[in-house]
């Protein structure tokens, strides 16, 4: 989407959630970040962002009920302004449908949706995205991706065969830093050679456009033991999804959200009803 035209405002943007189908933890770099390999896929679950022209002067206005502290969207807009983005002063209202601090990339998705407004005027949107956070570059154009490095190396994957996701988020979030620190304490990382070999295997299977249920042995999240050590309820949530018939259960990102993969909508919705109001049912691999 290009720069908003004052004559077409207000505009409504979608910011899809992303799911880490797997996450392999590589060595820690000198800057403190870890090399990673993951498959990201977008979900039909999304935040809704309404953009309109703001009255008066001053900074752009960002409204996100229920989320406190500086919003990544405000930071993204400031960064675009510093790079010459000349849109009129905007009012941005975010309707959060993606659970907060859930490992589903909601804040990153919101920021990426706003960065897309600068397409054609701001030169290095991908560079700004990486400065905002490791998950933001992948959300500039939400689609299935093989993600490597620290989130900057993105390889497009074909849309997978139909599958549905049942999410079980928690009211309480997990600190990303705390999970990585616990993973380091538990010595969960892998060597670079192993990470590179796994990346090749993931690419080989995912490029066949199959459902993730076709390669469950590769759907590993190396951070899961660390997250469970900090929040044992994660393991119990996985057991509930297994009992509801999930073909695979895992944890997305640094957690704490747990997900189950189902072959079709009917089985996913039946599982959602069995689990109750905590469950969120959505389709995987599409927006």
Secondary structure, 3 states (H helix, E strand, C coil): CECCCHHHCCEEEEEEEEEEEEEEEEEECCCCCEEEEEEEEEEEEEEEEEEEECCCCCCCEEECCCCCCCCHHHHHHHHHHHCCCCCCCEEEEEECCCCCCCCCCHHHHHHHHHHHHHECCCCCHHHHHHHHCCCCHHHCCCCCEEEEECCCEEEECCCCCCCEEEEECCCCCCCHHHHHHHHHHCCCCCCHHHHHHHHHHHHHHHCCCCCHHHHHHHCCECCHHHHHHHCCHHHHHHHHHHHCCCCEEEECCCCCCEEEEECCHHHHHHHHHHHCCCEEEEEECCC
